[in-house]
Structures are given as structure tokens and as C-alpha cells.
Amino acid sequence: MDGDRMFELAQELAVAKGRRDVAAALALCHPDMVLETPAFGTAAQGIAANEKALTRFFASFPDYEVTLRGHADDGETLVCWGTARMTMTGDRFGVVPAGGRAELPVFLEFGFRDGLIARERFFFDLSELCAQSGVSTDAVRAKLPAGGGA
């Protein structure tokens, strides 16, 4: 796939997620889409699992947005970097957040199939998210699944 088209899809996904528009985000994804968030130890495969993961993520981070600042590709894989902004809410992670909006550097790796996004790996520093959210990283880690779906 052309690198410009890959980045266009990644940008469209970022905009859809910034609007918390799960349907628009999923429309950009291959039916076998795999969404991995290593900081949370989670992976979701398939549209139904991705819908559940995104809905749950937006419930925990209702003002999530990401700005992609740069990218590179090799014709098959796209990597992007930028900044995510989000406020941790609720008690999903077994903590009561202080309510501050976190601003974090992020790195994303995308794979594609049939003109759609087939894989996203979303990397960020969990400790920094916790610090900016006013919660204990150890307490959050204790609530995270061991490789299960978030």
C-alpha cells in the first residue's frame, strides 16, 4: 500500500477516536483487526472485540485525542509518533484519579490488509500516564489483565 494512503488512514482513525466515534473508527479496520496496547497488556482481535475495547477505553478516557506529528513506512508497515491527551476517569483501574489531563508522547505501529488497518500497536508510558493522573502505577498494574482484553 502507498505510504501516503497508510498515513491518511491512520489520520482518519485518529480523528474518529478523538470524536469517540467507535463506528467511524471500526469502518477503517479490517474484519480481523488486532489492537494491542502493551502498556495495559491488552489485545483485541476482530471487529466485535475492538468495539468493546474502544468503548471501554473511551469510558475510561472520555476526552482522548491524539495528534500525529510524524511518520515513516516501508510499504507494509507504518509507524507514527505524536502526542496523546486524555483524562483518566472512573475506577476501572482500581484507583481514583485526580482529574488532571495527561499529555504523553506516543508511538503507533500500523499494519494493513485489503486497503484497511489490520493492526495497531499503541505505545505509551504507563508510569507517566499514572503520574499525570495522580494515581499509583503499582495499583493500576495490579488491576491490569495478564494479556487479556481491556
ChimeraX commands (.cxc) that place a marker at each C-alpha (Angstrom):
marker #1 position 0.00,0.00,0.00 radius 0.5
marker #1 position 1.17,3.52,-0.73 radius 0.5
marker #1 position 2.70,5.28,2.30 radius 0.5
marker #1 position 0.55,8.38,1.82 radius 0.5
marker #1 position -2.61,6.24,1.89 radius 0.5
marker #1 position -1.41,4.42,5.02 radius 0.5
marker #1 position -0.87,7.73,6.81 radius 0.5
marker #1 position -4.23,9.03,5.58 radius 0.5
marker #1 position -5.95,6.01,7.15 radius 0.5
marker #1 position -4.02,6.50,10.41 radius 0.5
marker #1 position -5.02,10.18,10.48 radius 0.5
marker #1 position -8.67,9.29,9.82 radius 0.5
marker #1 position -8.53,6.79,12.67 radius 0.5
marker #1 position -7.02,9.41,14.99 radius 0.5
marker #1 position -9.82,11.85,14.14 radius 0.5
marker #1 position -12.54,9.21,14.66 radius 0.5
marker #1 position -11.06,8.21,18.01 radius 0.5
marker #1 position -10.77,11.87,19.01 radius 0.5
marker #1 position -14.52,12.17,18.43 radius 0.5
marker #1 position -15.04,8.88,20.32 radius 0.5
marker #1 position -16.82,7.68,17.18 radius 0.5
marker #1 position -16.44,3.93,17.50 radius 0.5
marker #1 position -18.40,3.17,14.33 radius 0.5
marker #1 position -16.25,5.51,12.20 radius 0.5
marker #1 position -13.06,4.05,13.71 radius 0.5
marker #1 position -14.18,0.48,13.02 radius 0.5
marker #1 position -15.13,1.36,9.43 radius 0.5
marker #1 position -11.39,1.90,8.80 radius 0.5
marker #1 position -10.47,-1.51,10.21 radius 0.5
marker #1 position -10.11,-4.91,8.60 radius 0.5
marker #1 position -12.51,-7.56,9.98 radius 0.5
marker #1 position -9.52,-9.33,11.60 radius 0.5
marker #1 position -8.20,-6.09,13.14 radius 0.5
marker #1 position -5.81,-6.55,16.07 radius 0.5
marker #1 position -5.50,-3.66,18.53 radius 0.5
marker #1 position -2.67,-4.03,21.02 radius 0.5
marker #1 position -1.93,-1.74,23.94 radius 0.5
marker #1 position 1.23,-3.13,25.56 radius 0.5
marker #1 position 1.10,-0.66,28.48 radius 0.5
marker #1 position -2.23,-2.19,29.51 radius 0.5
marker #1 position -1.23,-5.73,28.49 radius 0.5
marker #1 position -4.24,-5.95,26.20 radius 0.5
marker #1 position -5.05,-7.14,22.70 radius 0.5
marker #1 position -8.38,-7.20,20.89 radius 0.5
marker #1 position -8.90,-9.16,17.66 radius 0.5
marker #1 position -11.87,-8.79,15.34 radius 0.5
marker #1 position -14.46,-6.07,15.00 radius 0.5
marker #1 position -16.61,-7.10,17.99 radius 0.5
marker #1 position -13.63,-7.24,20.35 radius 0.5
marker #1 position -12.34,-3.91,19.03 radius 0.5
marker #1 position -15.74,-2.31,19.52 radius 0.5
marker #1 position -15.77,-3.49,23.13 radius 0.5
marker #1 position -12.16,-2.36,23.72 radius 0.5
marker #1 position -12.71,1.10,22.23 radius 0.5
marker #1 position -15.98,1.61,24.09 radius 0.5
marker #1 position -14.31,0.67,27.36 radius 0.5
marker #1 position -11.25,2.84,26.61 radius 0.5
marker #1 position -13.42,5.89,25.88 radius 0.5
marker #1 position -15.38,5.31,29.10 radius 0.5
marker #1 position -12.06,5.49,30.99 radius 0.5
marker #1 position -10.64,8.36,28.89 radius 0.5
marker #1 position -13.64,10.37,27.64 radius 0.5
marker #1 position -11.60,13.28,26.27 radius 0.5
marker #1 position -8.97,11.20,24.46 radius 0.5
marker #1 position -7.28,12.76,21.46 radius 0.5
marker #1 position -4.04,12.13,19.62 radius 0.5
marker #1 position -2.02,14.38,17.36 radius 0.5
marker #1 position 0.27,12.58,14.94 radius 0.5
marker #1 position 3.47,14.60,14.45 radius 0.5
marker #1 position 5.45,12.36,12.14 radius 0.5
marker #1 position 5.52,9.03,10.35 radius 0.5
marker #1 position 7.59,6.61,8.32 radius 0.5
marker #1 position 6.75,3.48,6.36 radius 0.5
marker #1 position 8.37,0.63,4.48 radius 0.5
marker #1 position 5.46,-0.06,2.12 radius 0.5
marker #1 position 3.88,-2.57,4.50 radius 0.5
marker #1 position 4.13,-1.09,7.99 radius 0.5
marker #1 position 3.52,2.49,9.09 radius 0.5
marker #1 position 4.92,3.96,12.27 radius 0.5
marker #1 position 3.65,7.26,13.66 radius 0.5
marker #1 position 4.61,9.35,16.64 radius 0.5
marker #1 position 2.91,12.20,18.35 radius 0.5
marker #1 position 1.10,13.28,21.48 radius 0.5
marker #1 position -1.95,11.84,23.23 radius 0.5
marker #1 position -4.03,13.88,25.65 radius 0.5
marker #1 position -6.50,12.18,27.96 radius 0.5
marker #1 position -8.07,12.35,31.38 radius 0.5
marker #1 position -8.37,9.12,33.37 radius 0.5
marker #1 position -11.85,8.80,34.90 radius 0.5
marker #1 position -13.86,6.21,36.78 radius 0.5
marker #1 position -12.50,3.31,38.80 radius 0.5
marker #1 position -11.68,0.83,36.02 radius 0.5
marker #1 position -8.09,0.61,37.21 radius 0.5
marker #1 position -8.94,0.34,40.92 radius 0.5
marker #1 position -7.81,3.89,41.67 radius 0.5
marker #1 position -9.44,7.29,41.97 radius 0.5
marker #1 position -7.75,9.64,39.51 radius 0.5
marker #1 position -7.04,13.24,40.50 radius 0.5
marker #1 position -8.76,14.52,37.36 radius 0.5
marker #1 position -5.74,16.04,35.63 radius 0.5
marker #1 position -5.41,15.74,31.87 radius 0.5
marker #1 position -2.33,13.78,30.87 radius 0.5
marker #1 position -0.22,14.70,27.86 radius 0.5
marker #1 position 2.01,11.86,26.69 radius 0.5
marker #1 position 4.33,11.08,23.83 radius 0.5
marker #1 position 3.00,8.10,21.88 radius 0.5
marker #1 position 4.27,5.73,19.21 radius 0.5
marker #1 position 1.91,3.76,16.98 radius 0.5
marker #1 position 2.64,0.90,14.60 radius 0.5
marker #1 position 0.10,0.00,11.92 radius 0.5
marker #1 position -0.28,-2.93,9.56 radius 0.5
marker #1 position -2.69,-3.04,6.62 radius 0.5
marker #1 position -4.67,-5.57,4.64 radius 0.5
marker #1 position -7.16,-5.14,1.80 radius 0.5
marker #1 position -6.88,-1.35,1.97 radius 0.5
marker #1 position -7.82,-1.22,5.68 radius 0.5
marker #1 position -6.00,-1.05,9.00 radius 0.5
marker #1 position -5.38,-4.63,10.14 radius 0.5
marker #1 position -3.16,-3.98,13.17 radius 0.5
marker #1 position -2.49,-1.14,15.57 radius 0.5
marker #1 position 0.03,-1.26,18.38 radius 0.5
marker #1 position -0.36,1.78,20.66 radius 0.5
marker #1 position 2.68,2.51,22.84 radius 0.5
marker #1 position 2.89,4.98,25.71 radius 0.5
marker #1 position 4.49,5.20,29.15 radius 0.5
marker #1 position 2.01,3.85,31.72 radius 0.5
marker #1 position 4.01,5.30,34.61 radius 0.5
marker #1 position 3.82,8.77,33.07 radius 0.5
marker #1 position 0.07,8.44,32.49 radius 0.5
marker #1 position -0.37,7.42,36.13 radius 0.5
marker #1 position 1.86,10.20,37.44 radius 0.5
marker #1 position -0.02,12.85,35.49 radius 0.5
marker #1 position -3.35,11.32,36.55 radius 0.5
marker #1 position -2.35,11.35,40.23 radius 0.5
marker #1 position -2.56,7.59,40.73 radius 0.5
marker #1 position -0.18,4.82,41.72 radius 0.5
marker #1 position 1.35,2.93,38.82 radius 0.5
marker #1 position 1.64,-0.17,41.03 radius 0.5
marker #1 position -2.07,0.00,41.91 radius 0.5
marker #1 position -3.02,0.31,38.23 radius 0.5
marker #1 position -0.70,-2.52,37.20 radius 0.5
marker #1 position -2.30,-4.76,39.83 radius 0.5
marker #1 position -5.67,-4.33,38.04 radius 0.5
marker #1 position -4.40,-4.92,34.52 radius 0.5
marker #1 position -5.06,-8.25,32.84 radius 0.5
marker #1 position -2.17,-10.54,32.09 radius 0.5
marker #1 position -2.54,-10.26,28.32 radius 0.5
marker #1 position -6.34,-10.17,28.39 radius 0.5
marker #1 position -8.69,-7.75,26.66 radius 0.5
marker #1 position -9.28,-4.32,28.15 radius 0.5
marker link #1:1,2 radius 0.2
marker link #1:2,3 radius 0.2
marker link #1:3,4 radius 0.2
marker link #1:4,5 radius 0.2
marker link #1:5,6 radius 0.2
marker link #1:6,7 radius 0.2
marker link #1:7,8 radius 0.2
marker link #1:8,9 radius 0.2
marker link #1:9,10 radius 0.2
marker link #1:10,11 radius 0.2
marker link #1:11,12 radius 0.2
marker link #1:12,13 radius 0.2
marker link #1:13,14 radius 0.2
marker link #1:14,15 radius 0.2
marker link #1:15,16 radius 0.2
marker link #1:16,17 radius 0.2
marker link #1:17,18 radius 0.2
marker link #1:18,19 radius 0.2
marker link #1:19,20 radius 0.2
marker link #1:20,21 radius 0.2
marker link #1:21,22 radius 0.2
marker link #1:22,23 radius 0.2
marker link #1:23,24 radius 0.2
marker link #1:24,25 radius 0.2
marker link #1:25,26 radius 0.2
marker link #1:26,27 radius 0.2
marker link #1:27,28 radius 0.2
marker link #1:28,29 radius 0.2
marker link #1:29,30 radius 0.2
marker link #1:30,31 radius 0.2
marker link #1:31,32 radius 0.2
marker link #1:32,33 radius 0.2
marker link #1:33,34 radius 0.2
marker link #1:34,35 radius 0.2
marker link #1:35,36 radius 0.2
marker link #1:36,37 radius 0.2
marker link #1:37,38 radius 0.2
marker link #1:38,39 radius 0.2
marker link #1:39,40 radius 0.2
marker link #1:40,41 radius 0.2
marker link #1:41,42 radius 0.2
marker link #1:42,43 radius 0.2
marker link #1:43,44 radius 0.2
marker link #1:44,45 radius 0.2
marker link #1:45,46 radius 0.2
marker link #1:46,47 radius 0.2
marker link #1:47,48 radius 0.2
marker link #1:48,49 radius 0.2
marker link #1:49,50 radius 0.2
marker link #1:50,51 radius 0.2
marker link #1:51,52 radius 0.2
marker link #1:52,53 radius 0.2
marker link #1:53,54 radius 0.2
marker link #1:54,55 radius 0.2
marker link #1:55,56 radius 0.2
marker link #1:56,57 radius 0.2
marker link #1:57,58 radius 0.2
marker link #1:58,59 radius 0.2
marker link #1:59,60 radius 0.2
marker link #1:60,61 radius 0.2
marker link #1:61,62 radius 0.2
marker link #1:62,63 radius 0.2
marker link #1:63,64 radius 0.2
marker link #1:64,65 radius 0.2
marker link #1:65,66 radius 0.2
marker link #1:66,67 radius 0.2
marker link #1:67,68 radius 0.2
marker link #1:68,69 radius 0.2
marker link #1:69,70 radius 0.2
marker link #1:70,71 radius 0.2
marker link #1:71,72 radius 0.2
marker link #1:72,73 radius 0.2
marker link #1:73,74 radius 0.2
marker link #1:74,75 radius 0.2
marker link #1:75,76 radius 0.2
marker link #1:76,77 radius 0.2
marker link #1:77,78 radius 0.2
marker link #1:78,79 radius 0.2
marker link #1:79,80 radius 0.2
marker link #1:80,81 radius 0.2
marker link #1:81,82 radius 0.2
marker link #1:82,83 radius 0.2
marker link #1:83,84 radius 0.2
marker link #1:84,85 radius 0.2
marker link #1:85,86 radius 0.2
marker link #1:86,87 radius 0.2
marker link #1:87,88 radius 0.2
marker link #1:88,89 radius 0.2
marker link #1:89,90 radius 0.2
marker link #1:90,91 radius 0.2
marker link #1:91,92 radius 0.2
marker link #1:92,93 radius 0.2
marker link #1:93,94 radius 0.2
marker link #1:94,95 radius 0.2
marker link #1:95,96 radius 0.2
marker link #1:96,97 radius 0.2
marker link #1:97,98 radius 0.2
marker link #1:98,99 radius 0.2
marker link #1:99,100 radius 0.2
marker link #1:100,101 radius 0.2
marker link #1:101,102 radius 0.2
marker link #1:102,103 radius 0.2
marker link #1:103,104 radius 0.2
marker link #1:104,105 radius 0.2
marker link #1:105,106 radius 0.2
marker link #1:106,107 radius 0.2
marker link #1:107,108 radius 0.2
marker link #1:108,109 radius 0.2
marker link #1:109,110 radius 0.2
marker link #1:110,111 radius 0.2
marker link #1:111,112 radius 0.2
marker link #1:112,113 radius 0.2
marker link #1:113,114 radius 0.2
marker link #1:114,115 radius 0.2
marker link #1:115,116 radius 0.2
marker link #1:116,117 radius 0.2
marker link #1:117,118 radius 0.2
marker link #1:118,119 radius 0.2
marker link #1:119,120 radius 0.2
marker link #1:120,121 radius 0.2
marker link #1:121,122 radius 0.2
marker link #1:122,123 radius 0.2
marker link #1:123,124 radius 0.2
marker link #1:124,125 radius 0.2
marker link #1:125,126 radius 0.2
marker link #1:126,127 radius 0.2
marker link #1:127,128 radius 0.2
marker link #1:128,129 radius 0.2
marker link #1:129,130 radius 0.2
marker link #1:130,131 radius 0.2
marker link #1:131,132 radius 0.2
marker link #1:132,133 radius 0.2
marker link #1:133,134 radius 0.2
marker link #1:134,135 radius 0.2
marker link #1:135,136 radius 0.2
marker link #1:136,137 radius 0.2
marker link #1:137,138 radius 0.2
marker link #1:138,139 radius 0.2
marker link #1:139,140 radius 0.2
marker link #1:140,141 radius 0.2
marker link #1:141,142 radius 0.2
marker link #1:142,143 radius 0.2
marker link #1:143,144 radius 0.2
marker link #1:144,145 radius 0.2
marker link #1:145,146 radius 0.2
marker link #1:146,147 radius 0.2
marker link #1:147,148 radius 0.2
marker link #1:148,149 radius 0.2
marker link #1:149,150 radius 0.2
view
